[in-house]
Amino acid sequence: MKTLYTIGIYIYGALTALAAVFNKKARKLFFGQRKALSVLKQKASPNKQYIWIHAASLGEFEQGRPVIEAIKAENPEKSILLTFYSPSGYEVKKDYKGADIVSYLPLDTPRATRNFLNTVNISQAIFIKYDFWPNFLFALRKAGIPTYIVSAIFRPGQAFFKTYGKWYLNLLKTFNHIFVQNNTSAELLKEYGITQVTVTGDTRFDRVAAQAKLAKEFPLIEQFIDGKPVIVAGSTWQKDEALLTCYLNKHKDVKLILVPHEVYKAHLYDIFKMLKGDYIRYSEATTTSIKTSNCLVLDTVGMLSSVYRYATVAYIGGGFGAGIHNILEAAVYSVPVVFGPNYQKFREAKQLIKLGGGFSICNYSELESTLSALLKNNKTAGKIAGDYVRNNTGATREIIKHME
């Protein structure tokens, strides 16, 4: 099976090279993987040991960030190597100051894994949530390097637990310890003989709690709100925006701060058409113009996690597509969260719905009734959301203690 996997990896590499001719993201991935080893040879010191932390993309990085920062806070002399698989993670965080080296992960071939471990003196390896690369994992085990996975979550439908999945299941045995988010994952692993497991919860709770303490203030946004109830809609897509702009066009007594997931020109133009001219762009706002509209469109990046602090109600985008974005970034401010129907893979969404701090909508009628009720009274649902985050912090501390 390992041979078949390795053949598949070489084929995948060839396909990535072909796609790179036509696709910008594929091109970044291809050249990033290809140059990774030479970058590491330039940057890695032969006299240092590195704790290697791997994140698939940006979301996994944010999940692993509390672990990186806890390691650095307690042991500033330790060196961190941070790798990404996806360009969407690497390109955003390539200058991250919490790591000594930031790099793409080389393609998972036997030769690349050997060269990787010969180039960088790894003392520990930590994988975030998922992204299981067999040749790397087997090489780490052979080298006797302690290897961990953090904030993992497992479900019966995954390949590890299929009738054909014995080889995949063996990958989990390469980890010295697996830190999982919930008891269900731990019990499932135990059924299949994986016992080096501890339930610590999700490090994202620690991350959003830390972010909230550092939240920025935006005087222009405070002027825009002007004491009125406000919906902060974060990481929205076209379907989300169609519903929200319809609501705003009918409810002129409400303010909407709209933060699209994508801020390229054509997408913004589509939003502006739906708003029928009643909007202000944050990049163009002044103290005079900021009060002229009920909708403020944030056409910048990096503000959302702080802007949620101003919400009466938060709407989280993505629920009419592949899945919702981070609802904890808003809930941490004791704000009720509303999102579309595709939330089933998100444990925190299901739990908040059950508790009464989260609400799923499927159409405009449900959106209108839910938002209108919460804008009139958000205190109970908001307190539930905030308490939920606060009650689930602490995973990072437990992980660090165990790895010490």
Secondary structure, 3 states (H helix, E strand, C coil): CHHHHHHHHHHHHHHHHHHCCCCHHHHHHHHHHHHHHHHHHHHCCCCCCEEEEEECCHHHHHHHHHHHHHHHHHCCCCEEEEEECCHHHHHHHCCCCCCCEEEECCCCCHHHHHHHHHHCCEEEEEEECCCCCHHHHHHHHHCCCCEEEEEECCCCCCHHHCCCCHHHHHHHCCCCEEEECCHHHHHHHHHCCCCCEEECCCCHHHHHHHHHHCCCCCHHHHHHHCCCCEEEEEEECHHHHHHHHHHHHHCCCCEEEEEECCCCHHHHHHHHHHCCCCCEEHHHCCCCHHHCCCEEECCCCCCHHHHHHHCCEEEECCCCCCCCCCCHHHHCCCCCEEECCCCCCCHHHHHHHHHCCEEECCCHHHHHHHHHHHHHCCHHHHHHHHHHHHCCCCHHHHHHHHHC
